[in-house]
Amino acid sequence: MESVTAVVLTIGAAALLSALLTAGVLLVVADRLLRRRLESSAGLAGDVVAAKVRSAVEDAVDEALPRLRSQVSGGVKDGAAEVLPKVRREVEAGVTDAAEELLPKLRNQVSEGFSEALASAVTGGVLGRAGEELVRKGGNVLDVLLGSRDNDRD
């Protein structure tokens, strides 16, 4: 009987070992299946999260863009309202300064032109020459005021 007991114990041990190996294989297979499912679920979850984030960002941009445009437009208008009076004052001051500088020269040239014309007429010059001289002096005055004709061509 001892040999029968030994055989039964051996068979039992082999069956137990076989069951343990089967359980181990099933655990490995189950682990791999679970990992694959988790990886695919993580990928899907990542895609879902990315889609939700993208949608939230697009909604936020759509909501914020009109306000941003309004604020930028308002800022430009405010800046223009602030800067334009300063620019006008500076241009006005520049024109006034230029006029104050050029008017004495203009008066001198006109006076010289009239003096030369009168002197020429009194000393027996022809009135035509006096007219030409006035035209020449008037052209010089216009050149001073408006810039020379050569500069306009450039």
C-alpha positions as CSV (number, residue, x, y, z in Angstrom):
1,M,0.0,0.0,0.0
2,E,2.8,2.2,0.4
3,S,3.4,2.1,-3.2
4,V,-0.2,3.0,-4.0
5,T,0.0,5.9,-1.6
6,A,3.2,7.0,-3.2
7,V,1.7,6.8,-6.6
8,V,-1.4,8.7,-5.5
9,L,0.7,11.3,-3.8
10,T,2.8,11.6,-6.9
11,I,-0.2,11.9,-9.1
12,G,-1.7,14.4,-6.7
13,A,1.5,16.4,-6.6
14,A,1.6,16.4,-10.4
15,A,-2.0,17.5,-10.6
16,L,-1.4,20.2,-8.1
17,L,1.7,21.4,-10.0
18,S,-0.3,21.3,-13.2
19,A,-3.1,23.3,-11.6
20,L,-0.6,25.8,-10.3
21,L,1.1,26.1,-13.7
22,T,-2.3,26.6,-15.4
23,A,-3.2,29.2,-12.8
24,G,0.1,31.0,-13.4
25,V,-0.4,30.9,-17.2
26,L,-3.9,32.2,-16.7
27,L,-2.6,35.0,-14.5
28,V,0.0,36.0,-17.1
29,V,-2.6,35.9,-19.9
30,A,-5.1,37.9,-17.8
31,D,-2.3,40.4,-17.0
32,R,-1.4,40.9,-20.6
33,L,-5.1,41.3,-21.6
34,L,-5.7,43.8,-18.9
35,R,-2.6,45.8,-19.9
36,R,-3.7,45.9,-23.5
37,R,-7.2,47.0,-22.5
38,L,-5.8,49.6,-20.2
39,E,-3.4,50.9,-22.9
40,S,-6.2,51.1,-25.5
41,S,-8.5,52.6,-22.9
42,A,-5.8,55.1,-21.9
43,G,-5.3,56.0,-25.6
44,L,-9.1,56.5,-26.0
45,A,-9.3,58.4,-22.8
46,G,-6.3,60.5,-23.9
47,D,-8.1,61.2,-27.2
48,V,-11.3,62.1,-25.4
49,V,-9.5,64.4,-22.9
50,A,-7.6,66.0,-25.8
51,A,-10.9,66.6,-27.7
52,K,-12.5,68.1,-24.6
53,V,-9.5,70.3,-24.0
54,R,-9.4,71.4,-27.6
55,S,-13.1,72.2,-27.5
56,A,-12.7,74.1,-24.3
57,V,-9.8,76.2,-25.7
58,E,-11.8,76.9,-28.9
59,D,-14.8,78.0,-26.9
60,A,-12.6,80.2,-24.7
61,V,-11.0,81.8,-27.8
62,D,-14.4,82.4,-29.4
63,E,-15.6,84.0,-26.2
64,A,-12.5,86.1,-25.6
65,L,-11.7,87.3,-29.1
66,P,-14.6,89.8,-29.4
67,R,-13.7,91.3,-26.1
68,L,-10.1,91.5,-27.0
69,R,-10.9,93.1,-30.3
70,S,-13.1,95.6,-28.5
71,Q,-10.4,96.4,-26.0
72,V,-7.8,96.8,-28.7
73,S,-10.1,99.0,-30.7
74,G,-10.9,101.1,-27.7
75,G,-7.3,101.4,-26.8
76,V,-6.4,102.6,-30.3
77,K,-9.2,105.1,-30.2
78,D,-8.2,106.3,-26.8
79,G,-4.6,106.6,-27.9
80,A,-5.5,108.5,-31.0
81,A,-7.7,110.9,-29.0
82,E,-4.8,111.5,-26.6
83,V,-2.1,111.9,-29.3
84,L,-3.9,113.8,-32.0
85,P,-4.2,117.1,-30.0
86,K,-0.5,116.9,-29.2
87,V,0.3,116.3,-32.9
88,R,-1.9,119.2,-34.0
89,R,-0.2,121.5,-31.5
90,E,3.2,120.5,-32.6
91,V,2.4,121.0,-36.3
92,E,0.8,124.3,-35.6
93,A,3.8,125.4,-33.6
94,G,6.1,124.3,-36.4
95,V,4.1,126.1,-39.1
96,T,4.1,129.3,-36.9
97,D,7.9,129.0,-36.4
98,A,8.5,128.6,-40.1
99,A,6.2,131.5,-40.9
100,E,7.9,133.7,-38.4
101,E,11.3,132.8,-39.9
102,L,10.3,133.2,-43.5
103,L,8.1,136.3,-43.4
104,P,10.9,138.8,-42.7
105,K,12.9,137.3,-45.7
106,L,9.8,137.5,-47.9
107,R,9.2,141.2,-46.9
108,N,12.9,142.0,-47.6
109,Q,12.8,140.4,-51.0
110,V,9.5,142.0,-52.0
111,S,10.8,145.4,-50.8
112,E,14.1,144.9,-52.7
113,G,12.1,143.9,-55.8
114,F,9.9,147.0,-55.7
115,S,12.9,149.2,-55.0
116,E,14.8,147.8,-57.9
117,A,11.8,148.1,-60.2
118,L,11.1,151.7,-59.2
119,A,14.8,152.6,-59.5
120,S,14.9,151.0,-63.0
121,A,11.7,152.8,-64.0
122,V,13.0,156.2,-62.7
123,T,16.4,155.8,-64.3
124,G,14.9,155.4,-67.7
125,G,14.5,151.6,-67.7
126,V,11.6,150.2,-69.7
127,L,8.5,149.2,-67.7
128,G,8.8,145.8,-69.4
129,R,12.1,145.1,-67.7
130,A,10.6,146.2,-64.4
131,G,7.8,143.7,-64.9
132,E,10.3,140.9,-65.7
133,E,12.3,141.8,-62.6
134,L,9.1,141.6,-60.5
135,V,8.2,138.3,-62.0
136,R,11.7,137.0,-61.3
137,K,11.7,138.2,-57.7
138,G,8.2,136.9,-57.2
139,G,9.4,133.5,-58.5
140,N,12.3,133.6,-56.1
141,V,9.9,134.4,-53.3
142,L,7.6,131.5,-54.3
143,D,10.7,129.2,-54.5
144,V,11.5,130.2,-50.9
145,L,8.0,129.6,-49.7
146,L,7.2,126.4,-51.6
147,G,10.6,125.0,-52.2
148,S,12.7,125.3,-55.3
149,R,11.4,123.9,-58.5
150,D,14.4,121.6,-58.8
151,N,13.5,120.0,-55.4
152,D,10.0,119.3,-56.6
153,R,11.2,117.4,-59.6
154,D,13.2,115.0,-57.4
